[in-house]
Amino acid sequence: MTGKTQPTTVADSVKVKGPASYFPSIEKTYGQPIAHWLTLLQGLEGKKHMEMVAWLKSDHQLGHGHANALVAYFLASNQ
């Protein structure tokens, strides 16, 4: 053995990439589930990416990276 621990479940062996990799940190930092933020973003449909990011930052005090990740995921999911 190489000393590495083996994943105990399939979920443990899957590394989340892209905007969703920010989700655990977003939930921990702001105390709301991702579904909450995605629901809020539905009310902004038709706005540009950076307009949505700016709204999350100004109205909800999200950091730029977290806001950008949420918007990128939201827009990609609604194509």
Summary of the structure (lengths in Angstrom):
residues: 79
radius of gyration: 15.4
end to end distance: 45.2
largest distance: 53.6
contacts: 178
relative contact order: 0.17
helix: 66%
strand: 0%
